[in-house]
Amino acid sequence: MSLSKLLAASSALLLTLSLTACAPEVGSDAWCKQMKEKESGDWTANEAADYAKYCVFK
């Protein structure tokens, strides 16, 4: 693997990790608040089910 490909792959991995590290844990109060502020039309089916389970029917 060339140095430029290795650098690009490392940068992509670092970016991905930095973006996912900031997401609150599913079911936490911060997650419920974040979902409440998000347009419900943009929710996935899993997010809607988790929201109902953790934020509505506690």
Buried (B, 14 or more C-beta within 10 A) or exposed (E): EEEEEEEEEEEEEEEEEEEEEEEEEBBEEEBBEEBEEEEEEEBEEEBEEBBEEBBEEE
